[in-house]
């Protein structure tokens, strides 16, 4: 089978490897299609460090080719997707249903081998059957939707509240759709016009171009001089991490999806803000994401802008960097 091994920054090589054998509680999955996200691109570029060589990727659709002796919930031939975060089922967090922060959890494609290969094995409790109404490509770009649903639960959106989403990559686009689905007034911010137009097609109320506007003032004006109830940072830059606490209303809620920078603590204290880190989605949000796609309540198809054969994964990553104006999600076909 083919595997895409990253040996260092921008040093990605497709090589042959052995097809793994599933353990008793595991299934063997043949990858049909997978997608490249911004985290994969940061790892490829060397911005995020981890041991080499490694296999990236954490969002895919596949078909089960073999099952272990203890597998009961899945069968050969099932089309499936998965939860990219491992969990033990036994620690205090798993017992409380917070599987995404399991004591021994690892994130596929970042801390352990990812899906940029022809075959992989996973334990049955992380694998989810896809109904026939769910398109396999949409299911392979679904991870941002898991995260958006987790964010919704953490922040507890209410109908009529104002939600600001900073960044309109795939993650931010999903956050806006979910907030609109709940009944919120949604303001999104980005610097790329094509992504802002895509957000507008989902029905967001305001799409602000940070390259052209004084965004903080615009948001304050829209909110009648006050700030939004909730602010979500999916861009993860130093500017946006700090911006969250400055624009939020007193007593507001903030979700940090990405970033490595300190938010201004005096603003957090003075405004009595609640700040949530968001890590993945967890199995309940994977199941909900599948159901929303099945019911056609969320559109992920429109985020897919580019297709490559898996063997051309190196060129796919180059396109991600060189054509940012037009690329949202890149699909890889195995």
Secondary structure, DSSP 4 states (H G I P E B T S, - for coil): -EEEEEEETTEEEEEE-PPP---TTEEEEEEEEEEE-HHHHHHHHTSS---SSB-----EEEEEEEE-TT--S--TT-EEEE-SB---S-SHHHHTT-GGG-TT--BBTTTB--S-BSEEEEEGGGEEEPPTTS-HHHHTT-HHHHHHHHHHHHHT--TT-EEEEE--SHHHHHHHHHHHHHT-EEEEEES-HHHHHHHHHTT-SEEEETTTS-HHHHHHHHTTTS-EEEEEE-S--HHHHHHHHHHEEEEEEEEE-S--S---HHHHHHHT-EEEE-----HHHHHHHHHHHHTT-S--GGGEEEEEEGGGHHHHHHHHHHTTTT-SEEEEE-
